[in-house]
Amino acid sequence: MTVHFVGAGPGAADLITLRAASLLGVADVVLFPGTYIDMAVLSHCRDDADLVDTQELDLDRITAVMVEAHAADRDVVRLTSGDPSLYSALHEQTRRLDAAGVPWDVTPGVPAYAAAAAIVGRELTVPLVAQSVVLTRTQARSTAMPERESLAAFAATGATLVLHLAITRTRELMAEVAPFYGEDCPVAVVSRASQPEELVLRGTVATVPALVEEAGLRQAAVILVGPALASASDAESYLYSTERVARKERLR
């Protein structure tokens, strides 16, 4: 049997892929991160499936559950919040499965930052304002960041910043990006995007720390920073511009 790493999306049961729903519907064992996903996602599982909450388990124990299920010829889904390509410990888990000779595959999911952008109704790349998005996190009680990946280095580019796993350090982080974006730069914080407890805070680099502290946010939140969030630019993408259409007509 194969272990399927499946992106559970941002939380809503109807924001998973058709493939994810199909895999959940036949799985014998489903491991899920109870801290981050809405339990409604598990409504896609069989009634008799073994559901394992991994929030209190280390990687070795998580791997042991998957290896044991594989040895018993049981189908396994390992749910990750959002998309497995971001902060899912996919690398660590698949390395252990490879060592144990257990096959695996990956099904993508809707990433939290995409859900957050949808909720605030903003494109993160606006022509002539921002054409890059930086997905990063910060270090607190977590794995050290590579020295070359400082927040200041990313902020210096002026790209739209998406900060994961950073909500408890909002005040410190806004002070760090203020010299690059200015205190009036728009910021959006989306907590538990698409889940029943969803909360959206809108402010600026200067004001959002107090909003986060007042709301008491401690986890499962994404911070979006950048001028694209409130751009009044009337610049348009060349791909869809009348100038491009006219040029194509001239070349015919």
Secondary structure, 3 states (H helix, E strand, C coil): CCEEEEECECCCCCCCCHHHHHHHHHCCEEEECCCCCCHHHHHHCCCCCEEEECCCCCHHHHHHHHHHHHHCCCCEEEEECECCCCCCCHHHHHHHHHHHCCCEEEECCCCHHHHHHHHHCCCCCECCCECCEEEEECCCCCCCCCCCCCHHHHHCCCCEEEEECCHHHHHHHHHHHHHHHCCCCEEEEEECCCCCCCEEEEEECCCHHHHHHHHCCCCCEEEEECHHHHCCCCCCCHHHCHHHHHHHHHHC
